[in-house]
């Protein structure tokens, strides 16, 4: 899949900054659309992350995630459940930080794999990105949840939603590719 640079000359620093900030805003919007679970809420943030990575590539995707996390660290209520679940560094001391780390990793993994053409490779890129979110997420969550409950709390409630996000993301990215011609 071709990245956004096919549509926009993203070599221009002003365009890069604009795309990065717009993508960080999309990540924030995705974080705010949620189904409350404990200790990790189900959000559309992962879908936003995967779409951004596939569309903008690993470099701008990672920059967007960095801008998002920086805004949260500065105390802006961008994280899922903030301000109720904490703000700034206090939020990052909680159970969801590993998933934020995983989203940064997913920007790279998905962004690189999504360069390949075709719906199957797009789906593979989104699945790999989802796995990249889960691995550090579960590692971090293990400090908050007993080991025998980790998969029950950190994976099981999210599998169906993540499968739907992967299918939806694949369809959206393929539709965008067809529109680009």
Buried (B, 14 or more C-beta within 10 A) or exposed (E): BBBBBEEBEBEEEEBBEEBBBEBBBBBBBBBBBBEEEEEBBBBBBBBBBBBBBBBBBBBBBBBBBBBBBEBBBEBBBBBBBBEEBBBBEEBBEBBBBBBBBBBBBBBBBBBBBBBEEEEEBBBBBBBBBBBBBBBBBBBBBBEBBEEEEBEEBBBEBBEEBBEEBBEBBBEBBBEBBEEEE
